[in-house]
Amino acid sequence: MMRQKHKIEILAPAGNVESVTAAVLNGADAVYLGQKALNARQNAENFTDESFRETVRFCHLHGVKVYQTLNTVVFDEEFPLLRKTVQLACEAGVDALIVQDFGVLRAVRRLCPQMRVHASTQMTVHTVQGALLLKELGAKRVVLSRELSKEQIREIAEQTGLEIEVFVHGALCMSVSGQCYMSALIGGRSGNKGSCAGTCRLPFSSVPGQERYDLSLKDNCLAGHFEELCGLGITSLKIEGRMKRPEYVAAAVSAYAALKQGETPDMERLRAVFSRSGFTDGYFTGKTGADMFGYRQKEDVLSATNQVLSNLRETYRKEKPLFPVRMHLSIKAGEPARLSAEAGKGTVMAYGDVPQTAQRRPITLESAKEALEKLGGTVFYLEDLTGKLEEGLMLPRSALNELRREAVTKLEAQQKNSSEITFEDRPFVFTEPRKRTLRGIRARFERARQIPWEWLDRLDWVILPIGEVWRHAKVLLPYSSKIILEPERFMAGTENRVIEQCRALREQGFIHLSASNPAHIQIGRLLSMQVHGSCFLNCTNSMSIAQYEELGLEDMVLSFELTAQKIKRLRGTIPFGFVAYGSLPLMLLKNCPVKSVKGCAACQGKSVLTDRTGAKFRVLCHDREYQELLNSRVLWLCDKKADFAHTDFALLYFTDEAKQSCSEVLDAYFAGGPAKGEFTRGLAYRGIQ
């Protein structure tokens, strides 16, 4: 029995021209790709200006949309490049831009208000409120975090009215997208700049003495849930893989295109071309745990045989004609020859030479057809030819060929159905850099018991997780004027509870809220709280600062991926600060790597992962809702305050330290003293690529 056909979009990755061809000719409805810079796959081949224009033309000719990736954070000095990149996107007629950076979103709205914007998964949109904020800022679509269950996806689709894009196939990062700093802090290659080194795919073990891959997940595959996906209100099914070979693109796209047509996909071929110990659907089904973990083994590599790859290449080696054309030829004495051509989107007319009196063979419909049906190399094929030809006339074959070429050119232009988007070359207006003095100091604690109360008067702000304030509200109430509530960094399934906790605490006098993702900003605005930007908003440029200021944020902790020199050049009117101390979270996790091996009882919140060099990374558990993987070395800039004198405040980020250790760090900060033991300067001087 033939299954139902669906209209849902199949969105394919394209890291190079060959992958575009593989995607288009295997049934993709849209592709996403990047130019050479400012996209989250810097290590892919990507596209030159010329190949980019030609690729957009090719896709539109085949009725396939093109979404361009601008899904990285951007530095101030990169905005001229951003302007050029957006201008080319407008001229080429791309169908949407995919963005991560709030500053880029603001710039795009200024440069090309007509351009559709899709909020990247790097924006960490995973709840209703986060999606609603992006909708308010002009996004037409949100790409949801990969960690959501089907129920959570449905809720966002039903309550926002936005187009929803969901990853259905390909690699799963261990960390929530946009919240991974491992590659940057360990090797200087930032996932937020599209240069991730894939450090998490190397051995990390929760069991001493064993080589394990406890940060490596199997590839996602939701092909078995296709009918469910189509019933969730999703607009687009996204396939990951701009770094993968064209044969992979062909296999993945053809599998999901088959499902869309109600046909049975070739899953064996899909597994053969790429997997990591098989596939997983754990996040979608809500069944996380050990079964989701896997790494690429010898048998996975060997399964991609030459025969499998050769067969896949055949699917896109020769372009197939897609659109039938009906032609009508008119030949009349004394008048230019006319050829009308009708394809799916309308009719075009081509005009040629005036026919001559035939000396030997007059033109016939059959002889004309020999020239007019030569449509090889185009997306068209001749379905029917009719004509009205006066007797005794002739038209050279060259003239018929020219008629055909003109008609095809016009049909192609019509088929592309896209037009250049107006690019408004407006200047970016920033406030003048204001004089800043490093006077403020704030501290973030994981637990109230860590707070050295003797230091409280010298702290401007104390940041505490909302659950901790909720549990100790009576004790903390006298200090409510300087306490900033920190909501959970990942709230899928818990957002409504967080809103109610914020509302209740707001009524008690806790009116300040820390925001580490778009949902937190929206919740703060919804409840008329004073919102303070967290370093996890990844603010790296003056345009972002301006956007956050427009949204009403009181101040901003800048991204710790910025160097001291880059911070010095930032402009804006709201106060901003830097992280001066902390065991920085490298990853935000929704599938605990320790629980999958030992279980929660054996962990007791004291587990570590050890890498191949012997470095140890602590796992910090947040009420079993999510986890953070902490850096093996503590960030220490307490003795470098002079290099950050152009900021307004410093943040000391405490995680699992004892109260005495917190007190010692505070003492060292005010004294400008050196660190005790091993430490890192983070990215403050070496920067990222």
C-alpha positions, 0 to 999 in steps of 0.5 A, spaced: 500 500 500 502 506 497 503 511 503 501 518 503 505 523 500 507 530 504 509 537 502 514 538 508 521 541 506 527 536 505 533 541 506 540 538 504 547 540 506 552 543 501 559 544 502 561 544 495 558 544 488 558 537 487 554 536 493 549 541 491 548 537 485 547 531 489 542 534 493 538 537 487 538 531 483 536 526 489 530 530 491 532 536 495 527 542 496 532 546 499 539 547 500 543 550 505 550 553 504 556 558 505 560 563 502 568 562 504 567 566 510 562 567 516 559 560 516 559 555 521 563 550 517 569 554 515 573 547 514 568 545 508 570 547 501 564 552 500 563 557 495 567 563 491 563 569 489 562 566 482 560 559 484 555 562 489 551 566 484 551 560 479 549 555 484 543 559 486 541 560 479 542 552 478 538 551 484 532 556 482 532 553 475 530 546 479 525 549 483 530 548 489 531 554 495 537 556 497 539 558 504 545 562 506 549 560 512 551 566 516 551 562 522 557 564 526 559 570 531 562 576 528 567 581 531 567 588 529 572 588 524 568 583 520 562 587 519 565 590 512 566 583 510 559 582 513 556 587 508 559 585 502 557 578 504 550 580 505 550 584 498 552 578 494 546 574 497 541 579 495 544 580 488 544 572 487 537 572 490 538 567 496 531 565 499 533 566 506 539 567 511 541 563 517 544 567 523 546 566 529 549 573 532 544 578 534 548 583 531 548 580 525 541 579 525 540 587 526 545 588 521 541 584 516 534 587 518 538 594 516 541 592 510 536 588 506 529 588 510 526 584 505 530 578 506 528 572 510 532 570 516 532 564 519 534 563 527 540 558 527 540 552 532 546 556 534 542 561 537 540 555 542 532 556 541 529 550 545 523 553 548 516 557 546 519 564 549 526 563 545 522 562 539 517 568 540 523 573 541 526 571 535 519 572 531 519 579 534 526 581 531 523 579 524 525 571 524 521 567 519 523 560 522 527 558 527 532 552 527 531 548 534 536 545 538 537 538 537 536 535 544 528 536 543 523 531 544 517 530 539 512 533 544 517 539 545 517 540 538 510 540 537 509 545 543 513 550 540 510 549 533 503 550 536 504 556 540 509 560 536 506 561 529 513 560 526 516 556 521 520 550 525 526 547 522 528 540 525 534 536 524 532 529 522 539 526 520 546 527 521 552 528 526 549 530 533 554 534 537 555 532 545 554 539 547 547 544 545 549 548 539 551 555 541 554 553 548 560 549 546 567 552 548 571 546 548 575 546 541 576 554 542 579 553 549 583 547 548 585 549 541 583 556 539 578 553 534 571 555 536 565 552 534 562 559 534 566 561 528 565 555 524 572 552 526 570 546 531 576 541 531 571 536 533 575 535 540 569 531 543 570 525 538 577 523 541 577 519 547 574 521 553 573 516 559 569 516 565 572 510 567 579 510 570 584 506 565 579 505 560 579 508 553 572 510 552 569 515 547 564 518 552 563 525 549 561 521 542 554 520 540 551 516 534 549 520 528 541 522 528 536 518 524 529 520 524 527 516 518 523 511 522 519 517 525 517 520 518 509 520 519 510 523 526 514 529 524 509 531 518 504 531 524 508 536 529 507 542 525 514 542 522 516 546 516 523 543 514 527 537 515 534 538 516 540 534 514 546 535 517 553 534 513 556 540 510 563 537 511 561 530 508 562 527 501 557 528 496 555 521 496 553 522 503 548 527 501 545 523 495 544 517 500 541 522 505 537 526 501 534 520 497 532 516 503 528 522 506 525 524 499 523 517 498 519 518 504 516 524 502 513 521 496 510 515 500 516 510 498 520 506 502 527 509 503 534 505 502 536 505 509 542 500 508 545 504 503 544 510 508 547 506 514 553 504 509 555 511 507 556 513 514 554 512 521 558 511 528 556 504 530 549 505 528 544 511 528 540 514 534 533 517 535 534 518 543 532 525 543 526 525 539 523 519 543 526 522 550 530 515 551 537 518 552 542 514 555 548 509 553 544 507 547 546 514 544 553 513 544 557 511 539 564 512 535 566 511 528 569 504 527 573 500 522 567 496 520 563 503 519 568 505 514 569 499 510 561 499 509 562 505 504 564 500 499 567 503 492 560 500 489 556 503 494 559 510 492 559 509 485 552 507 485 550 513 489 555 518 484 550 515 478 544 518 481 547 525 480 552 524 475 547 526 469 542 531 470 535 529 468 530 533 465 525 535 469 520 539 466 515 538 460 515 543 454 509 544 449 511 548 443 507 551 438 511 554 431 508 559 427 511 560 420 508 565 415 510 569 409 513 576 410 513 575 418 518 573 423 518 566 425 515 565 432 515 559 437 511 559 443 514 555 449 509 553 455 512 550 461 510 549 468 510 556 470 507 559 464 508 561 457 514 565 453 515 567 446 521 567 442 521 571 435 526 569 429 528 570 422 523 572 416 522 565 412 524 565 405 521 561 399 523 554 399 528 552 393 528 545 394 525 542 401 520 547 405 519 546 412 515 541 415 513 540 423 517 534 422 523 537 420 522 543 425 522 538 431 529 535 429 532 542 431 527 544 437 527 537 441 534 538 442 534 540 449 539 536 452 543 540 458 537 543 460 532 541 465 526 541 460 524 536 455 519 536 449 513 533 450 509 536 444 510 540 438 504 543 434 504 548 429 501 553 423 506 553 417 504 556 411 506 551 405 512 553 400 517 556 406 523 555 409 527 556 415 535 554 416 536 550 421 541 555 425 535 560 425 530 554 428 536 553 433 536 560 435 529 560 436 529 554 441 535 557 445 531 564 446 525 560 448 529 556 453 533 562 456 526 565 457 523 559 460 529 558 465 528 565 467 521 564 469 522 557 472 527 560 477 522 565 480 526 569 484 529 576 483 534 580 486 533 583 493 534 590 494 540 591 498 540 598 502 547 600 503 546 604 509 552 605 514 552 602 521 551 607 526 554 606 533 555 610 539 562 613 540 566 609 545 565 611 552 570 612 557 569 606 562 573 604 568 573 597 571 570 598 578 565 593 579 565 586 581 560 581 581 560 573 583 556 567 580 555 561 585 553 555 584 550 554 591 548 559 597 553 555 601 559 558 597 558 565 599 563 568 603 558 573 607 564 577 609 565 579 602 558 581 600 558 589 601 564 589 596 560 585 591 555 589 586 552 583 584 551 576 586 548 571 581 545 564 583 541 559 580 534 560 581 533 553 584 538 555 589 534 562 591 527 558 591 530 553 596 533 559 600 528 565 599 527 567 606 535 567 608 536 571 601 531 575 601 534 581 605 539 581 600 534 581 594 537 588 591 543 585 589 541 578 587 541 576 580 537 570 578 540 565 574 535 560 570 536 554 567 541 554 561 536 549 558 529 549 559 526 544 554 520 541 558 521 546 564 520 553 561 513 554 564 516 552 571 521 557 571 516 562 569 512 561 575 518 561 579 521 567 577 514 570 577 513 568 585 520 571 586 519 577 583 513 578 587 518 577 593 523 582 591 528 579 586 527 583 580 534 581 577 534 576 572 541 573 568 540 571 561 544 566 557 539 565 551 533 568 548 528 565 552 531 568 558 531 575 555 523 574 553 521 571 560 525 577 563 521 582 559 514 578 560 515 579 567 518 586 567 524 584 570 531 587 570 535 583 565 543 582 565 546 579 559 550 572 561 557 571 557 553 565 554 549 569 549 556 570 546 556 577 545 562 579 541 561 585 537 558 592 538 552 591 534 550 585 538 551 590 544 546 595 541 541 590 539 541 587 547 540 595 549 534 595 545 531 589 548 532 593 555 538 589 558 541 593 563 548 590 562 552 585 559 558 580 560 562 579 554 563 572 551 570 569 554 572 568 546 574 575 546 581 578 546 582 583 551 584 587 545 578 586 541 574 588 548 578 595 548 575 596 541 567 595 543 562 601 543 556 601 546 552 605 552 550 599 557 555 597 562 559 591 560 564 586 563 569 580 562 570 573 566 576 574 570 575 567 574 572 560 573 572 553 571 569 555 565 563 550 562 566 547 556 559 544 554 552 544 556 549 537 556 543 534 555 545 526 555 550 525 561 556 521 559 557 519 566 550 516 568 550 512 561 556 508 564 555 509 572 548 511 573 547 517 578 548 513 584 555 512 583 556 519 581 554 523 587 556 529 583 563 528 583 565 525 576 570 527 571 572 525 564 579 524 563 582 525 556 588 522 552 593 527 555 591 525 562 587 532 563 581 531 568 574 535 566 569 535 572 562 534 570 557 539 574 550 536 574 544 541 575 538 537 579 539 532 573 536 536 568 542 538 565 550 538 566 556 542 564 563 539 563 568 544 566 575 546 563 580 542 566 584 549 568 581 555 571 581 561 568 585 566 571 585 574 569 585 577 576 592 579 576 591 582 569 585 587 570 590 593 567 588 589 560 581 590 562 581 597 564 576 599 559 570 595 561 566 596 567 566 590 571 569 583 572 565 577 573 568 571 578 564 565 576 564 560 581 562 552 580 564 547 585 569 551 589 568 550 597 566 556 601 574 558 603 576 557 596 571 562 594 574 567 599 581 566 597 579 568 590 576 574 592 581 576 596 586 575 590 582 579 585 582 585 590 589 584 591 591 583 584 595 576 586 597 570 582 593 564 581 595 558 585 596 552 582 595 550 574 591 556 570 589 558 564 589 565 561 583 562 556 582 566 550 584 573 552 590 573 549 591 568 544 584 569 541 580 564 536 580 562 529 
